Amino acid sequence: MKDGLGSNNTGEDEASRRHSTFKRAFGEFCMVKTLKSIRKKLMTKASIYNMLINL
């Protein structure tokens, strides 16, 4: 981080950017109720996101 409060590791910055991009693209909430459905929904979202990045 540039403010001196954290490390200068660009990997952390990249992970943070990707996480923010994912949340903007797919939303922050999951409306399903069961743990199995939540896992399936999030895995589907992550798969779609990865396919879009690799275009």
C-alpha positions as CSV (number, residue, x, y, z in Angstrom):
1,M,0.0,0.0,0.0
2,K,1.3,3.5,-0.7
3,D,0.2,5.0,2.6
4,G,2.8,3.0,4.5
5,L,0.2,1.2,6.6
6,G,0.6,-2.2,4.8
7,S,3.0,-4.1,2.7
8,N,4.1,-3.1,-0.8
9,N,3.2,-6.5,-2.1
10,T,1.5,-6.0,-5.5
11,G,-0.1,-9.5,-5.1
12,E,-2.3,-8.2,-2.4
13,D,-3.3,-5.2,-4.5
14,E,-4.1,-7.5,-7.4
15,A,-6.2,-9.8,-5.3
16,S,-8.1,-6.8,-3.8
17,R,-8.8,-5.5,-7.3
18,R,-10.1,-8.8,-8.6
19,H,-12.3,-9.2,-5.5
20,S,-13.8,-5.8,-6.0
21,T,-14.3,-6.4,-9.7
22,F,-16.1,-9.7,-9.0
23,K,-18.4,-8.1,-6.5
24,R,-19.3,-5.2,-8.9
25,A,-20.0,-7.7,-11.7
26,F,-21.9,-10.3,-9.8
27,G,-23.2,-8.6,-6.6
28,E,-22.2,-8.9,-3.0
29,F,-25.1,-11.1,-1.8
30,C,-26.2,-14.6,-2.5
31,M,-30.0,-15.0,-2.2
32,V,-30.1,-18.8,-1.9
33,K,-30.6,-20.4,1.6
34,T,-29.0,-23.7,1.8
35,L,-25.2,-24.1,2.1
36,K,-25.1,-26.5,-0.8
37,S,-26.9,-24.0,-3.0
38,I,-24.7,-21.1,-1.8
39,R,-21.6,-23.1,-2.8
40,K,-23.1,-24.0,-6.2
41,K,-24.1,-20.4,-6.9
42,L,-20.7,-19.0,-5.9
43,M,-18.8,-21.6,-7.9
44,T,-20.9,-20.8,-10.9
45,K,-20.2,-17.1,-10.5
46,A,-16.5,-17.7,-10.1
47,S,-16.4,-19.9,-13.2
48,I,-18.1,-17.3,-15.3
49,Y,-15.7,-14.6,-14.0
50,N,-12.7,-16.8,-14.8
51,M,-14.0,-17.5,-18.3
52,L,-14.5,-13.7,-18.9
53,I,-10.9,-12.9,-17.8
54,N,-9.4,-15.6,-20.0
55,L,-11.0,-14.3,-23.2
